[in-house]
Structure formats: structure tokens, C-alpha cells
Amino acid sequence: MKSPAFQFYPKDWLSSSKISQMTPEEEGAYVRLLCYCWDSEDCSLPDDDKVLASLSRLGDRWNMCSTHVRQCFTKHPFLDGQITNTRLLQERKKQADRKKQCQKAGIKSGKSRRYKNEHTFNTRSTSVEQNTNSSSSSATTYKKTKQSTVLTKKSTQMPSDFVPTDEHYDLGDELDVNVDTQFEQFKDWAESKGTVYKNWNAAFRNWLRRSKNFTKQNGGNYERKKSNSEIFFEACGGVLKKGLDRNSFSPSLGYLRPEMDE
């Protein structure tokens, strides 16, 4: 079953040189053709001007407006007589791959939970049998058995099959953050630091929420945004050299206190 929606990137759309050359009429026609293309089983449109004129609702104006719209479509790589949008086809493949990875991760997680439940059940059954022999000894045995069956989840490095989930993409849409770009940065950061987490899904959710508070500097390194007081001290660098330092500023009191001479 194909996905009912594709991701839309406003910044990419507004910065596209091809779209900037379109009239509002042509841009609207282009959006309609993208929707029909995505809704098709193979992400394609018939390479037929009459059909495209009808689908775009341009009608007789298609011949006049089609130049800018048609340059956004190319010949379909697998189907004769069909055209497609390259970016849209890539999005379709990306969603299909992500769905397969999520299914594999779900199956793996289900097996792990099933093993945990079976192991816990068998251990508790053994404790009940021991209960029939001696109430005092069984209480001690059950306590030790229960402690041994508590599975403490350990921190691990990022699993090789870890990928963003639909929950991450929903959060990215809510925060207006490009999840795929953030995931590549998150993955590089975690691997370079040897970072370990107990819950990688939660760790990436926190990364997405904090991504708004980071600024790209120095060719890709992300640093914390400077506070108002830090910006103030940088702006007053000349004054600070004349006897004032960072400790002489009180954000709560809002004044500078000159240092006493030694």
C-alpha cells in the first residue's frame, strides 16, 4: 500500500529556480500534476499533452504554459510513454525503504519482548513449585529468583539498523526540522563520540527538540547559542579591558561592579 502523503520542503520549493520562473497559474498546475503523480501506483504521469492539460486544469492554455511545467518532469526510468518527477520518485523510494526498516525493527523488538515474557513466566513457575516444600525457604528462593529475572536495560552504542520512525518524522514536521538531515548529523555525532544510550528513540527525539537551539558554525560543528549576557560582554570587549570582567556583571541586578584594586 502506497503512502497517502509525501513530505513537502517549503525552503526547497521557494528557492527553486525552476519554480521561480513560473506564473501563479503554472505553479498551481505543477502542484496538481505532482499530486496525481504521487497518487499513481508507479509515481508517473502519461506523456500526453491532452491528458496533462486536463489534469492540470489548464485546458487550452496548456500549450502556452507547459514549457516551465514540463521541465520539472523527466522520462520515467522504467516505463515507456510515462513521465515522472525525479525528486518525487526519490521520496517514494525513501518512504518504502523506511517502512521496511521499521517493520524489521518491530519484528526484532517483538521477539525480544516475547522472550522476556516467557523467561519471566518460567522462572515464576519454578518459584511456585518450590513454595510447596517450605514456606520459609520458598520466600527466600522467590526473592532471589525475582532479582535474577529483572532485566536491566543496558546502555549501548547506536544499533546498525536504527532509523528514524514515523514518530520522529511527525515531531520533525511539528518543529519544522528536516529529520533526515538531523539524523545524519546525530549519527555522525554519536559514532564520533562513542555515545551510548538506553533508549535511542528517545535520544533522537531530544536531539530534534534541541536542534532549534544550535547554530551551524565552523563547517558543520554545532555549538550552543550564546546567551544575552555573553553577547553583551563580547560587544563590550573594549570596556572589559579597562577593569571590568565577566564576574562584575549581575544579570539579576543589571549593573556592572568595578573590581577593587589589589
SULJO-V47248 format. One line per field, one symbol per residue. burial: + if it has 9 or more other C-alpha atoms within 8 Angstrom, else -. Layout:
BEGIN
burial = ???
END
This chain:
BEGIN
burial = -----------------++--+---+++++-+++-+++-+--++++-----+++++-+---+--++-++---++++-----++++--++-++--+--+--++--+-------------++--++--++-++------++-++--++--+-------++-----+---++-+++---+-+--++--++--++---+++-----+++-++--+--+++--------------+-+------+---++--+++------------
END
